Amino acid sequence: MNKNSLLYFIAAVAATGGLLFGFDTGVINVALPQLRAKFQPSPETEGFIVSAVLFGGMAGPFISGPLTDLLGRKKINIIASLVFVVGSILTAIAPTVTFLIIGRLFLGLAIGIVASTVPLYLAEIAPTDKRGKLVTFFQLAITLGILLSYVVGYFFADKEDGWRSMFWTGFIPAAVLMVGMFFVPESPRWLIGKGRDAEALEVLNRLRTPEQAILEVAQTRQIIEDEKHNKGDWRMLFSKRLRIPLFIGIGIFFIQQFSGINAIIYFSTDIFKNVFPDGSTAALATVGVGVINALTTFGAILILDKFGRKQILYTGLIGTAICLATVGLAFYMKDSLSPELQKIMLVGGVYVYIIFFAISLGPLGWLLISEIYPLKIRGFASSMGSFNHWLFDAGVAYSFPILAATSLGTNGGIFGIYMTVVLLGLLFAKYIVFETKGMSLEEIEKRYN
């Protein structure tokens, strides 16, 4: 296997964690009707069934943070795959709602782990000129997982106990991740951090030219020597010299989530019912969201290493703001718009919003937190970035149905709130985010010395 083929094989195996991320967050939407019929949960219980993955996701970084730096990127992903397997089995065989919720918590825990460790692992394996592309494999896999959950849900929707088959399907990629991780190497940067330079050089020689491999080991070793007298614990993340990376790790996910992405991913069928009263048509329009999301994220892989991170971020923020304004106006002006024009504005606004999001805010969140932190705390810091994602995701998932039931929902004001966040993101992009395109991880780290 040549160097490029090996790189893409590693990326495909690791990104299977992203596929599980997308599948296990998306599948509950298609399984919920059958779960209601089977268990007849109260509204509060139903809410916990849906949000259990988010609570588990919040816990994941606290486990992966220290263990990623202690055990290595490869071992923690193997552990995560085992948790995925357990969660898939528990949800598929669940005899009670409690059993189901416990299984969902396991799945969320595994998602929380891979959300911080997989982008980090890919960033440390990738050469500088392919880092954006390879890390974005993770975001692409998330979108494919969401789409897969829609397709699986459609296929088993009319089957007896079809929800069990939906959850069993998640067992397959979990097993692929577990087996596949045994055939990929450990992160060379983690190996160097543990004093295992010879092993790191052996890994890098499989992925780089001999000259590049030697240079990368030397650069990483030099940074470690320079920081030998600095304690590399969690407090380092909150030091004055890492203030900008800390702000980026919080800000990028705040803007990503409060741009309203998961309000659309989780509730798009309800949104589309405003123009498609027929439930099946609204559901089909939701499948369109999944298809566009996956296809556009594939396109993002082709451009992230060709254009600067800031340039792409500006483009995405401006595009999503315009689309959110369009969707908001479709609600606000519904009484004065023709039905056809309202459909175009609402459905078209959502679809084009997905395009702009998928090429910018979607992949850039995971890419930036995998690039900007020093090696000593990269595992912990990336995990905290992942925690921010889950925290803000839960905020959107919890607040959207509440706001949708108020005048902000009926007049489109909720989309105005999301648009305001996105516009403020332009200031964040200009004054906080710095360009990392074309810089090695070692060069980025030298900014803080």
Helices and strands as residue ranges (DSSP letters): H 3-39, H 43-71, H 73-93, H 97-125, G 128-130, H 131-156, H 162-169, H 171-180, G 181-183, H 188-193, H 197-207, H 210-226, G 234-238, G 240-242, H 243-257, H 261-272, H 279-303, H 309-332, H 339-359, H 361-371, G 375-377, H 378-404, H 407-410, H 413-431, H 441-446
